[in-house]
Amino acid sequence: MSFQERLERLEASHVQLMTDHEMLVKEHEAFLAEQDREWQRQQERWRQYEVQRQEDRERGAALDRRIAELVSGIGEFIRQSAKK
């Protein structure tokens, strides 16, 4: 095998390796982009969950206040009724 033939085979091998490397990099970048999109979707779901939790806490606190006022009102009504 002549030096020129060896050089040509080496070049062809190098071109193939570089092509394979570029394809691998593109696949990896596409995978990472999909992972990033999934992470962003998960973060949005968590944000929505936290907003819902906060709204539920606020509704629960308002309901607790209303119940306390109702019980207090009933207690006051019974107290005043007992005086008569």
Secondary structure, DSSP 8 states (H G I E B T S, - for coil): --HHHHHHHHHHHHHHHHHHHHHHHHHHHHHHHHHHHHHHHHHHHHHHHHHHHHHHHHHHHHHHHHHHHHHHHHHHHHHHHHH-
